Amino acid sequence: MAWEPTPLEQIRLEKLDQLREAGVDPYPLRAERSHTIAEALALFTAAENEELLVIACGRLVSLRDMGKTIFAHLEDESGRIQLFFNRDLIGQESHQIIRKLIDLGDFIQVSGTLFRTRTGEISVRVSQWTLLSKAITHLPTGKEQEVDGQIVRYSAFANVEDRYRQRYADLAVNPQVREVFRTRARIVSLIRRFLDDHGFLEVETPIMQPLYGGAAARPFITHHNQLKQDLYLRIAFELYLKRLLIGNLERVYEIGRDFRNEGVDATHNPEFTQMEFYAAYWDYYDVMAFVEKMYAFLCQELTGGTTITYQGHTIEFGQPWQRLTLRDAIKQYAEIDYMDYPTAESLAEAIRDIGGHPPKGATWGRLIDKVLLGNYVEPRLIQPTFITEYPRDISPLAKGIPDDPFHVERFEYFIAAMEMGNAFTELNDPLDQQQRFEDMQRLYAEDDDEAHPIDEDYLRAMRYGMPPNGGFGTGIDRVTMLFTDNTTIREVLLFPHLRDRE
């Protein structure tokens, strides 16, 4: 739909014309800056008695016309500072342009000396200023209110979905949103540092793949015109990373995007950021210990302590995590021993008896995972918990438990009632792996999201010999939700996928 200016936008367009008529370029080629606002404030605090000249740039977020004097606030990424425009200092013509043609949201550059006003606020006594970018659309404005001695900020957007659709405006007016994404960037950096410091090599594997695998999900399909080949956007990194273990790269990891053609809800988005690592000569017990250390490190670096508060719950990372087998967890919370129901049909009936709603045609393992674990156990796992020993039929890439034909060495970990990640003692027997793939082909319908395609090249790679290894994957988005106290993934994605507006 073509843009139709609103009445307020039309007024600003008219100001744009007037600026050009007055010889002012509303979008000049270059800007100058000597200090960020935070640097300017620190400079004055350190040497208040000296005459300090600064050149600052940013967006105007307040304007108060007092006649001869105009007060304003300028904001950049680092902070906010007051501006003091005096007609005698900047000249009559320049003063009138600010009064008549400059608006909130405009980007400007100011030069001047720092001083402290009678009210104690550090300010810039502006001697020169330049318009850097004229804003045509008025930014929504939020409100601040002091409640019990704390500043509470109210969103500028009446409809929260508008914040996600116009993230650029959301970031511009809500400093707490900017802080979420700074924290997210820091989490990625810290995880990368932790892995690097423990001997892991960061690698990159294909995003477009001839065959998807490594997880249970429906892929997105694309087409390469020149190769005349259908390709899949990856749903996981796993099979490519484990190929690298075969090539004698013993510890590898990747942080990047995965794509799954699945539903959208509070913890799912069609594209998301994943971290996976694989370590030769580890098993899933080694991975558990490593994950505990990684979270303790993250918490210490982000908060300075061992605890966080998430939705009113104090989450503790400074002690060993709870470990429960999947069977014991379901016994405890759903009061069902699924081993008493050896077929999918009998287990589905038992689930109905306790008021559950098993999906039609679900396998035995999926009923355990999606229904019993998902509905009865996961909501109760507030403190960090490893749930171990998963059904074999939903874990085709994990090693079996000796003398147990039903379970494998796999764990998922949960924090604050969220499933946060997945890990295996990785299967390295190529013949067993081939049999697992073939078993899944028989168990699952052809169009079933849970089915894992047979990857012949991966099997060929395994036949060269794969070292025993432990693997792990976790979603960066959910880790960010946890450490920023957010309950929806949309709050930690800069540009989440949304349905078209009707």
Buried (B, 14 or more C-beta within 10 A) or exposed (E): EEEEEEEEBEBBEEBBEBBEEEEBEBEEEEEEBEBBBBBBBBBBEEEEEEEBEBBBBBBBBBBEBEEEBBBBBBBBEBBBBBBBBBBEBBEEEBBEBBBEBBBBBBBBBBBBBBBEEEEEEBBBBBBEBBBBBBBBBBBBEBEEEEEEEEEEBEBBBEEEEBBBBBBEBBBBBBBEBBEBBEBBEBBBEBBBEBBEEBEBBEBEBEBEBEBBBBBBBBBBEEEEEEEEEEBBBBBBBBBBBBBBBBEEBBBBBBBBEBBBBBEBEEBBBBBBBBBBBBBBEBBBBBBBEBBBEBBBBBBBBBEEEBEBEBEEBEBBBEEEBEBBBBBBBBBEBBEBEBEEBEEBEEBBEBBEEEEBEBEEEBBBBBBBBBBBBEBBBBEEBBBBBBBBBBBBBBBBBBBBBEEEEBBBBBBBBBBBBBBBBBBBBBBBBBEBBBEBBEBBEEBBEEEBBBBBEBBEEBBEBBEEEBBBBBBBBBBBBBBBBBBBBBEBBBBBBEEBEEEEEE
